[in-house]
Amino acid sequence: MEHSIRIVPMGSEHVMDMADLEAACFSEAWTAAQLAYELDNPHAVYFCAVHDGRTVGFAGMHNVLGEGYITNVAVLEEFRRRGIAYALLQELFEYAAGHAMAFLTLEVRQSNDGAIRLYEKCGFTRQGIRRRFYQNPSEDALLMTKFFVSGEGTDCDEDTGDRELL
Ligand SMILES: CC(C)(COP(=O)(O)OP(=O)(O)OC[C@H]1O[C@@H](n2cnc3c(N)ncnc32)[C@H](O)[C@@H]1OP(=O)(O)O)[C@@H](O)C(=O)NCCC(=O)NCCS
């Protein structure tokens, strides 16, 4: 690839691209206003993948008393299968380890095989089903969780700086 991709903490400059990504990826997409709100949310932790000044992927979670609830993971279609979502999730894991979080959990559509494989590759395991969790179209959610060993990684430096990916 002629230009590299960097993983950076979310800033206001990423919001419009993130909203476009949401609209492209999800039937019930977050709006730019909802995403911008996350910048002021003390529980929110978001990372963006940036290529040539454009946000081509992002992942985020809410850290609620040491429990992580992943809110969104999305990568622009033409940038998929290059390890971007995997790299974004690694940033969340580093944050979680550095903050002694107990687990990260998420819901995913049962039919979303690609995302489920991604999460399994990252160490999430299937914990249960939330019936009719999604609308447009209605579908059950698979509940997946990645547990952290108590104290794992608590010696990690807090690393929220820019990172070169590809
Ligand atoms: C799911 C999604 C985020 C994956 O992003 P990505 O950057 O393409 O994922 P990566 O390249 O990091 O994939 C890492 C691994 O996950 C698995 N994986 C990812 N996408 C996959 C797919 N479509 N089919 C099968 N396996 C897949 C593979 O094991 C892959 O490793 P490999 O390419 O070496 O085989 C992306 O497809 C997307 O944005 N989809 C629409 C939004 C969405 O469904 N988000 C999840 C909501 S819960």
The ligand as a Gaussian input file, in Angstrom:
#p B3LYP/6-31G(d) Opt

LIG

0 1
 C      -16.176000      -7.020000      10.855000
 C      -15.182000      -5.947000      10.356000
 C      -15.086000      -4.850000      11.392000
 C      -13.810000      -6.624000      10.158000
 O      -12.875000      -5.611000       9.801000
 P      -11.508000      -5.986000       9.032000
 O      -10.584000      -4.826000       9.179000
 O      -11.804000      -6.452000       7.667000
 O      -10.985000      -7.234000       9.885000
 P       -9.472000      -7.751000       9.929000
 O       -8.837000      -7.599000       8.594000
 O       -8.787000      -7.135000      11.084000
 O       -9.716000      -9.303000      10.218000
 C       -8.993000     -10.021000      11.209000
 C       -9.485000     -11.464000      11.180000
 O      -10.887000     -11.534000      11.450000
 C      -11.496000     -12.542000      10.614000
 N      -12.361000     -11.899000       9.618000
 C      -12.578000     -10.577000       9.447000
 N      -13.495000     -10.385000       8.483000
 C      -13.856000     -11.592000       8.033000
 C      -14.764000     -12.045000       7.028000
 N      -15.483000     -11.182000       6.285000
 N      -14.895000     -13.372000       6.839000
 C      -14.182000     -14.256000       7.550000
 N      -13.292000     -13.899000       8.519000
 C      -13.140000     -12.575000       8.754000
 C      -10.339000     -13.255000       9.933000
 O       -9.879000     -14.276000      10.787000
 C       -9.313000     -12.134000       9.838000
 O       -7.998000     -12.607000       9.719000
 P       -7.435000     -12.982000       8.245000
 O       -7.788000     -11.864000       7.303000
 O       -5.972000     -13.141000       8.474000
 O       -8.138000     -14.256000       7.860000
 C      -15.633000      -5.382000       8.977000
 O      -15.938000      -6.439000       8.102000
 C      -16.812000      -4.448000       9.074000
 O      -16.658000      -3.243000       9.304000
 N      -18.037000      -4.994000       8.883000
 C      -19.247000      -4.167000       8.934000
 C      -19.504000      -3.654000      10.337000
 C      -19.637000      -4.787000      11.327000
 O      -20.249000      -5.823000      11.069000
 N      -19.073000      -4.565000      12.528000
 C      -19.148000      -5.485000      13.632000
 C      -20.386000      -5.189000      14.412000
 S      -20.504000      -6.215000      15.876000

